[in-house]
Amino acid sequence: MHELNIILVALYYVAVVLTVVHVVMDNRQPAKTVAWAMVIWFVPVAGIILYLFFGLNTRKERTVNQRQLDDLTKRSMLGFVEQHDLRLPEAHKPIIDLFTGQSLALPFKTDEVDVYTDGYQFFPALLRDIAKAASHIHIDMYIIEDDALGRLVADALTAKARQGVEVRLIYDDVGCWRVPNRFFEQMREEGIEAVPFLPVRFPSFTSKVNYRNHRKLVVIDGRVGFIGGMNIARRYVDDNWRDTMVRVTGPAVDALQRAFLIDWYFVDRTLLNDRKYYPQHPTQGNTKPSPLLQVVTSSPVAPYPEIMQGYVRTILNARQYVYIETPYFLPNDPVLFALKTVAVAGVDVRILVPKKNDSRFVDWACRSYLREAVEAGVKVGLYTGGFLHSKLMVADDSICTCGSTNVDFRSFENNFEANAFLYGESVGRQLKQIFLDDERQSVPLSSLPERMKPRFMVRLFEGLVRLLAPLM
């Protein structure tokens, strides 16, 4: 028996060494490599299991090959070419070219851009647009709950499906783990095509659970689109929940449609490239300059982290100010370095995060990052008006972004995310004002001595938790 124990222990340590070697040879960021090596080495057995579930890198895999991508993109390219008098802002042409060159995220004109800051604004607008649908409804949502609001939306979709409208829903399998299967089965029975994203089932569990579709997109008839941070759940109409969603009309909806149809091909292997999904957008009579929009997606299988690159480029290009709202502040090295660099250079950098987070462990992990930002000259505010789930950034009144991306490792590197990058002073000033209104409901982190100068044991705990930040 004693000899058997020795053999088992020896085999375990061989497995530990081999797993650590696998982590090292994966050539990921040093911080993440060290974090995983520590978990594997210091957390017996569970460390290896956690790595198999959450650490395996899928970046070398491809979800859609180039030929399929070309087929799914050609209609949006035609819409892009059909735009008349398209003028790209010279100051932002490098970042526009960056997105276009890396992932064909083409810039489109908008007719109208409406920004919603709570569920009481967003969901009535969504239900009104669903009621008007005549051709198709496409929804790409991380969570749709089986609660009063989720059932209300499901009933609205069912009514349209009975009228012959094509209704397609992508929901994240892990995001909807608590949702009964019957909820989606009832939709399917009514003619709604409801498909889970990367369903987590054994034996493929370990290769899929860590890479989730965190996107929140809606496209209706190819003429109206929504993008932002709100899922479909009752808590999003809670008075204590602060979030941001953007509604757009006009040619820019083509960009949202392309993002959805690529995801749909990935989950359903159905190539949808009919012209009806990209209707012509009538030229409006007014000559007022409208914001331009690019829909930028990122994923763990993409060759470059496009949304993170967009954040870094926007921050480093700022000359006056950069304002950011995010529920979680766990920035990787490039983003943190960019923020500290421009702050030291005299740019007005402000970050808003919730004072009370929905995850206590993540809250502790964020604290040292926020303190480091303050020490570099960044003004950090702790939002007291409820839980701040909003994900937006605005710089110099002329460029802003809103979507599903948090300022953390998971959003930048592991999740499938989608953000709208908008160029134009009208929408830039609107998001700036939203930020300033939120800031008035916050307290400066610098005014809290217990957070800026924590006791030794608190600081030690923060440091230990920070080591695991790349894995959160």
ABEGO torsion letter per residue (X at the ends): XAAAAAAAAAAAAAAAAAAAAAAAAAGBBAAAAAAAAAAAAABBGAAAAAAAAAABBAAABBABBAAAAAAAAAAAAAAAAABBGBBBBAAAAAAAAAAAAAAGBBBBBBABBBBBABAAAAAAAAAAAAAABAABBBBBBABBBBBAAAAAAAAAAAAAAAAGBBBBBBBBAAAAAABBAAAAAAAAAAGBBBBBBGBBBOAAAAAAAABBBABBBBBBGGABBBBEABBBBAAAABAABBBBBBBBBEAAAAAAAAAAAAAAAAAAGBBBABAAABBBBBBBABABBBBBBBBBBBBAABABBAAAAAAAAAAAABAABBBBBBABBBBBAAAAAAAAAAAAAGBBBBBBBBABBABAAAAAAAAAAAAAAAAAGBBBBBBAAEBBABBBBBBGGABBBBEABBBBAAAAAABBBBBBBBBEAAAAAAAAAAAAAAAAABBBAAABAAAABBBAAAAAAAAAAAAAAAAX
